[in-house]
Amino acid sequence: MNSIGNRSEQILASIVSEYIATGEPVGSRTLAKKMDIGLSAASIRNIMSDLTDYGFILQPHVSAGRIPTDLGYRFYVDKILEPIGPNKNEVSAIESWIASAGMDIRYALKQSSWVLADLSKQAGVVTGSPAAQQTFKTIDFIKVAKDRILVVLVSTTGFVQNKMIFDEDNLSQYTLESLGRMLNDILKDLDLKQAREKIEKELSHEKARFNALLKKALSFGHIILSEQSASREIFIEGSTNIVEDPEFSQIEKVKAILATFEHKIQLLKLLDKTLAARGIQIFIGSEHGINAMESCSVIAYPIKANRVSLGSIGIIGPKRMNYQKLIPLVRTTADVLTRLFKKIVEKDS
């Protein structure tokens, strides 16, 4: 996006900052009083007219001042914004909340969404990476009843996923442990997608047809791995923070946003877009493609350890959010969470 000139950038920055602070359309007289750049209200109006022509601001009513458009916010975030990082107390809070999870990855993700919601006063959202992108560590079978087996699947990053399956053959715990050892040998060092493909391939081999124990192990493995794509979790905290903003005074708009949070599928797809990214991802208004959240922006950051994508972390709030403070807040929280994940990955490697 090309430069629009220093004076125009100053005016746009002031409009965005004032609108974020007040939620009210910004007029030329307000800018002339607050800005010390030697311009009259008439000169500022001319620049505001140009910014309107560029598509960076708009006038919601004939007698009102101007508010930023999605394009205006985008230019502000990409070209003008000067981030303000979290203070020592905020950093300490982030580190304490996440450290309290110990080595429990799931709890660490949940804690991250809580601390983001608390410090940002917006909605904090966190999810782990798709199961297919996680690396297999172990699978165990535990007999819990005569005809039921608990399958426990653990990835190298500490994610634990459980599934109850039925056992028509009344297998002993000793036999189940043998099945687990077989699968662990076959699937070592594979990601879960590769593990599923390997099981399908092994099931078609002659040895599986003639080795009843191996066939049973592969069959159990296929059951648990074939359903991993549906077992993703997404943690959303602070939903009520959003609905308290004046932008969401219309009940239908609030219902649509909360329904999106509840169903989660669209949010998962959006957060997954950040997994391949190297840094912060900011989706302003219509850019994220979720119609029910068109009045919202999303700041998201990928969580990675040793080049492995482990999930995404972010904030959801009104387009009028304080990008200056919230972008560094998300980045800092992601860095703290990443350091924890690296410890876990290195511990298990």
N, C-alpha and C positions, 0 to 999 in steps of 0.2 A: 504494500500500500504506500503510495507516494506521500511526500511531505506536503503540508498545506500552508506552510509559512509559520514563523515563530508566533506572531500575534494571534493568528487563528488557532494555533495549538493552545496558547495561553487561555484564550476565551473558551475553547471547548473544554479544557481541563477544569476551568472554574465552573462551567455549567454542570459538568458531571459531578464534581465535588459538592457543589451546593445542592444539587438535586438528591444526591446520596444522603446528605445530611438532613435535608428538610422534607423531601418527598413532594415539594411544591415546584411548579414550573418557574423557571428563572428568567427574569426580565433584565433589560439593558441597564436600568437604573440601579438595580441591586448589584450588578457587576461593576458599574462605575463607582459605586460607593465602597465596595470591598476590594477592588483591584487597584493597585498603585502602579499603573503602566502609562499614565499620561494620556488616556483616551477619553473623549467625551462620550456621553450616553449615545449620541447620534452616530459617532464612529463605531461604537460597539454594536449598535443595531445593524450597521452595514456589514460588519464581519459576521454577525449572526445570520444575516440574510444569505451570505455566501455559504455558511455552514449548513444552512437549510437546503440550499441548492445542491450541495455535495451529498446530501442524504444523512448527515451526521446528527442533526437535531430536527425536531418538528414542533409545531405549535398545536397543542391539543384543542384549544379553543381560540376564537378570533381575538378575544381580549386578554388571553393568557400569555405568559412568557413561553420559554422553550424547554423541552425535555430531550434527553439523549435518545436516539434510535439504537437498534441493535448494532448497526454499522458504526455509530458514534462511540458506543461502549467498546466495540472491537478496536477502533483506532486508538482510543484512550488506553486500553489494556496493552496493546502491542507497541505503541509508539511514545506514549507520554508517561505512563505510570512509573512512579518511584516507590518500590515496595518498602514497607516498614515491618521488620521482623518482629517475632514475639519477644516480649521482655523476659527477664530472668525468671520471674514468678510463673509465667506461662510455660516456659520451657521446662521448668522444674515440675509443673503439674503434668505436662505431657509425659515426661520420663517416669514420674511416679505411678501414674495410672497404668501405663503399659508395662512397667517393671512388675507391678503387682500380679500380672498374669503368669509370672514365672516362665516355664517352658510350654505352657498351654497355648498353642497357636490360636485355637478357636476363641479362647477367652481374651487373648491379646487383640484380636480383630474387634471383638465386641467392646472392649475397653477403649479402643481407638475411636470408634464411632461415638462413644459417650463423651470423651474428652473434646473431640471436635465440636460436638453439639453444644457442650457447656461453654467453651471459650469463644466460639463464633456467634452464638445465639441464633444459629441456623440449624438445618438438619445435617447431621453427620452420617455418612454412608460408607460402608466398607464391605468388600467381598473378597473371598479367596479366588484363586485362578480356577478355570474349568478343570474338572477332575481329569480330563484327558491329557492335560498338560502337566499333571503332577507325576512324579517318579515313584514307581512302586518300591515299597520297602518290605513289608511282610503281610501275609494273610493268615489268619488263625481261625480255626473252627472250634467252637465251644458247645458242648451238649448241655442244653438247659432243660430239656424234657425228653420223654421217650421218642417223640416224633418231631422235635424242633431243635435246630442248630443256630447259634448266633455266629455270624461271620463278621470278623473284625478286620478291616482293611486299613493299613497304615501307610502313608506316603513318607518319603524321606524328609519332607518339611514339617512333619508332625501332625498333619491332618488325619483324623481318625473318622472312619465311616463304618457304620454298623448296618447289618441287615439280618433279619430272621428268615430262615428258609426251613422248609419241611423235609423230613427224613423218613422215607417210607421203609427203609431197610434196618432201622434201629441200630445204627452204627455205634460202636463203643467210642469212648473218648480216646483210647489208644489208637484206634483206626483213624479217627479224625486228625490226630496229631501227625500221623503218617501222611495223610492227604495234604496237610499244611506244608510239610517238609518238601513233598514233591512239587507243589506249586511254587514255593519259594525258590527252589532250585531252577525251575523252568523260567520264571519271570524276573529273575534278578537283573537289576540295572535298566529295566524298561520303563517307559512312561506308561500310564494306564491305558492309553489308546493302543500302544504297541503290545501291551500285555494282553488286551482283548483279542487283537489280531493273531497273536502267537497261540493263544488257547484255541481259537477257531481253526488254525492251521494244524495244531497238534491233534485235535479231535478227528480230523480227516485221515490221519496216518494209521497204518495197519496196526502198529503197536498198541494204539489206544483201543482198537477194536477187540484185541485179544487180552489186554491187561485190564481186568475189571476195576482194580483199585485206581489205576491211572485215569481211566475213563471217568470214574466217579469224581476224582479230584478236579479234572478239567471241567466236568459238568457244573460242579459247585462254583468253580472260578468264573465260568461263563455267566452264571446267574448273577453274581454280585457285580462283575465288571460291565455287563451289558446295560445296567441300570444306573451307572454312576453319573451320567449326564443330567439326570433329573434330581440329583441330591445336593445341589449347590445351595449355599446359604448366603444371604445378604443381610447385613445388620444396619438398620436405620434407626437412629435416635434423634430426638429433638423435633419431631414432626410438628408439634404444637408451636415451636418457635416461629415457623414460617407463617402459620395462619394468623399470628398476631400482627403481622405487618399490614399497613393500610392498603397495600396493593391487592390484598386478598380478602377484602371486605365482602365481596360477592359470594354468597354461600355455594353457588353452583361451581365456581372456580375452585373453592376450597375442596369440595367433594371430589372433583376431578383429580386434583393433585394427590389427595389422600388415597384415592382408589389406585393411582399409579404406584404409590408406595406399597400398597397392600398386595397388588398383583406381582410387582417386582420384575417381571420378565423384560419389560422395556428398559428398566434401569440396569439390569444385568448386561443387556446388549450394549448399552451406552458405555458402561464401565469397562467392558471387554475391549472397547476401542482403544483404551489407554494402555493395554497390556504390552503392545508392541512399541509404544512410545518411549522416548528417552527421558522426557521430563514432563512438566506440568501441562495439562490439557484443560482448556477453558472453553465451554460451550455456552454461548450467550443467546438467550431467548430461543428463537426458531432454529438456531444452528444445531441443537441436539436432536431435532426431529420428533420429539414427543409432544404431540399437540396439546395434551392436557396440562403440560408444564411450560407452555410457550411464554408465560410471564416470569419464568425462573431461569437462572443461570446455574451451571454446574462447574465446579472447579475440582479436577480429579488428577491423581498422580499414581503412577504404577509402582508397585512394591516388588523389588527384585533382589535376589541374593545369588551371587556367583553366576550371573547371566540367566538365571531362571526366573520367569515371571511367577510371582506368588499371589498376586491379587491387585486390587485397586482400592484407593482411599480417596474420599472427597467430601465436599460440602455442597448442599443444594439450598439455594435461597433466592430471593427476588433479584431481578436484574439490577436493582438499586442497591446491591450489597456493597460492602466496603472492600473492593478488590485489593486496595493498597495493603490492607492488613491480612485479609483472608488467604490470599495466594501464598504468602510466606508461612502462614499457619499450617496450611495443608502440606506444604513441602517439608516443614520441620517435623510434623507428626509422621509423615511417610518415612523420613530419614531415621527417626527413632525406632519405628516399627521394623524397618529394614535391618537395622543393626541387631535387633533381637532375632530376626529370622536367620541372619547370617550365623549367629552363634549356634542356633539349632541345627542348621545345615552342616556346619563344620563339625559339630559334636557328633553327628551321625555318619559323617563321611569316613 
